Amino acid sequence: MAIGTACHSQGVGRFACAQAGCQDCLETLLQENKGLIQSVIQTQGMGGIDYADLVQEGRIGLWLAILHYDPARGYAFSTYAWTVIRYRLWRAHFYADRVDEVEEDWWQQHVCQALLEVVEKLPVRLGRLIRLAYGLDGQGTYCLAEIGREWGLSRERMRQLRNDALVLLRLPALSMQLRGLCERDSRQAYQQALALNRTWQRSQRRRR
């Protein structure tokens, strides 16, 4: 009979270990973070569904969060797990014909918030342009010509500024968290973004 040895992984290393199949690390992380399930249930005030079922769905959400968490994306596990657990509970709480509505609401609250946080890191004028052009302030969208008239700039100049902003938003340092939420954080996705940036930069050099 083989004698097993307990895993001694610590800190964020436990996530990689659990994702590689270590049951000791998985169970440890589930136990350490089970309080998140209770917190999400209490703050969401979900009625009409058995409490035990909510706990079970929350545990599944926590398990999924552990298996997909990537510390390199730059946000705390509790933040990531809270979102996954909450989303899982919403799916259990609403009827099947409302799943699309729930998913849309989840996207609006979390992906749009992440996008706004990224846009805030742009230079002030570029950030303002992106918010106006794509309606991120919740007041409708404006075409580049309209924004240009207000700013005293040509439509072509506005197009250049918009593309400058998009180049910055594609940079991994800015887009990492947003890409993670949108499942666009693969190596291929990053390579495509960098290729678009290089194409834009070459076109700008030719103009000069």
C-alpha positions in Angstrom: 0.0 0.0 0.0 1.5 3.3 -1.1 1.9 6.0 1.5 0.7 9.4 0.2 2.4 12.6 1.1 0.5 15.9 1.7 1.1 18.7 -0.8 3.1 21.6 0.6 2.2 24.2 -2.1 1.6 27.7 -0.6 0.1 31.0 -1.7 -0.8 31.4 -5.4 1.2 28.2 -6.1 -1.8 26.3 -4.8 -3.9 27.4 -7.7 -1.5 26.0 -10.3 -1.2 22.8 -8.2 -5.0 22.4 -8.0 -5.3 23.1 -11.7 -2.8 20.3 -12.4 -5.0 17.8 -10.5 -3.8 18.0 -6.9 -6.9 17.2 -4.8 -5.2 18.4 -1.6 -4.7 21.9 -2.9 -8.2 21.9 -4.4 -9.9 20.9 -1.2 -7.7 23.4 0.8 -8.7 26.3 -1.5 -12.3 25.3 -1.3 -12.2 25.2 2.5 -10.3 28.5 2.8 -12.7 30.4 0.5 -16.0 28.9 1.3 -17.0 32.1 3.1 -17.3 33.7 -0.3 -20.3 31.5 -1.0 -22.1 32.7 2.1 -21.2 36.3 1.4 -22.6 36.2 -2.2 -25.8 34.5 -1.1 -26.4 37.1 1.6 -25.7 40.1 -0.5 -27.8 38.9 -3.5 -30.9 38.2 -1.4 -32.1 35.4 -3.6 -35.5 34.0 -2.7 -37.6 31.3 -4.3 -34.9 28.7 -4.3 -33.8 26.3 -1.5 -30.8 27.5 0.5 -29.0 24.1 0.2 -29.3 24.4 -3.6 -27.8 27.9 -3.6 -24.9 26.6 -1.5 -24.3 23.7 -3.9 -24.4 26.0 -6.9 -22.0 28.4 -5.1 -19.6 25.6 -4.4 -19.6 24.6 -8.0 -18.9 28.3 -8.9 -16.0 28.4 -6.4 -14.6 25.2 -7.8 -14.7 26.6 -11.3 -13.1 29.8 -10.1 -10.2 27.9 -8.6 -9.7 25.9 -11.8 -9.7 29.0 -14.0 -8.0 31.6 -11.9 -4.8 33.1 -13.3 -2.9 35.3 -10.9 -1.0 36.9 -13.8 -4.1 38.8 -14.9 -3.6 41.1 -11.9 -6.7 40.8 -9.8 -7.3 39.1 -6.5 -8.9 35.6 -6.4 -11.7 36.9 -4.1 -12.7 39.4 -6.8 -12.7 36.8 -9.6 -14.4 34.1 -7.5 -17.1 36.5 -6.3 -18.0 37.2 -10.0 -18.0 33.5 -10.9 -20.1 32.4 -7.9 -22.6 35.2 -8.4 -23.0 34.3 -12.0 -23.5 30.7 -11.1 -26.2 31.6 -8.5 -28.0 33.8 -11.0 -28.2 30.9 -13.4 -29.8 28.8 -10.7 -32.1 31.5 -9.6 -33.7 32.5 -12.9 -35.8 30.3 -15.2 -34.2 28.9 -18.3 -36.0 31.3 -20.6 -34.3 34.2 -18.8 -30.7 32.9 -19.0 -29.9 35.2 -21.9 -31.2 38.2 -20.0 -29.2 37.3 -17.0 -26.0 36.8 -19.0 -26.5 40.2 -20.7 -26.9 41.9 -17.3 -23.8 40.1 -16.0 -21.9 41.4 -19.1 -23.1 44.9 -18.7 -22.1 45.1 -15.0 -18.7 43.4 -15.2 -17.3 43.6 -18.7 -18.4 47.2 -19.2 -17.0 48.2 -15.8 -13.7 46.6 -16.7 -13.8 48.5 -20.0 -14.4 51.8 -18.3 -11.5 51.2 -15.9 -9.2 50.6 -18.9 -10.4 53.7 -20.7 -9.7 55.7 -17.6 -6.0 54.9 -18.0 -5.9 56.5 -21.4 -4.7 60.1 -21.8 -7.7 62.4 -20.9 -8.6 63.5 -24.5 -8.4 59.9 -25.9 -10.4 58.5 -23.1 -13.1 61.2 -23.6 -13.2 60.4 -27.3 -13.7 56.7 -26.8 -16.5 57.3 -24.2 -18.3 59.6 -26.6 -17.8 57.5 -29.8 -18.9 54.3 -28.2 -21.5 55.6 -25.7 -19.7 54.4 -22.6 -21.2 57.3 -20.6 -24.7 55.9 -21.2 -25.8 59.0 -23.2 -25.7 57.5 -26.7 -23.0 57.5 -29.3 -21.6 60.4 -31.3 -20.0 60.1 -34.8 -16.4 61.3 -35.2 -17.6 64.3 -37.3 -19.9 65.5 -34.5 -17.1 65.2 -31.9 -14.7 66.9 -34.3 -17.0 69.9 -34.8 -17.2 70.4 -31.1 -13.5 70.1 -30.6 -12.6 72.1 -33.7 -10.9 69.2 -35.4 -11.4 67.5 -38.8 -13.0 64.1 -39.1 -9.8 62.7 -40.4 -7.9 64.0 -37.3 -10.6 62.5 -35.1 -10.2 59.1 -36.9 -6.5 59.2 -36.2 -7.0 60.0 -32.5 -9.6 57.2 -32.2 -7.2 54.7 -33.8 -4.4 55.9 -31.5 -6.7 55.2 -28.5 -7.5 51.7 -29.9 -3.8 51.0 -30.3 -3.2 51.8 -26.6 -6.3 49.7 -25.5 -4.9 46.6 -27.3 -1.7 46.7 -25.3 -1.6 43.7 -22.9 -0.7 45.9 -19.9 -4.1 47.7 -20.3 -6.3 45.0 -21.8 -5.3 42.0 -19.6 -8.2 42.0 -17.2 -10.8 42.8 -19.9 -9.5 40.1 -22.2 -9.8 37.6 -19.3 -13.4 38.4 -18.8 -14.2 38.2 -22.5 -12.2 35.0 -22.9 -9.9 36.8 -25.4 -6.7 36.3 -23.5 -5.1 33.5 -25.5 -1.7 33.9 -27.1 -3.3 34.0 -30.5 -5.7 36.8 -29.5 -2.7 38.9 -28.2 -0.8 38.2 -31.4 -3.7 39.4 -33.5 -4.0 42.6 -31.4 -0.2 43.3 -31.7 -0.4 42.7 -35.5 -3.2 45.3 -35.7 -1.1 47.7 -33.8 1.9 47.2 -36.0 -0.2 47.7 -39.2 -1.5 51.0 -37.8 2.0 52.2 -36.8 3.3 51.4 -40.3 0.5 53.3 -41.9 1.3 56.3 -39.7 5.0 56.2 -40.6 4.1 56.2 -44.3 1.8 59.2 -43.9 4.8 61.1 -42.4 
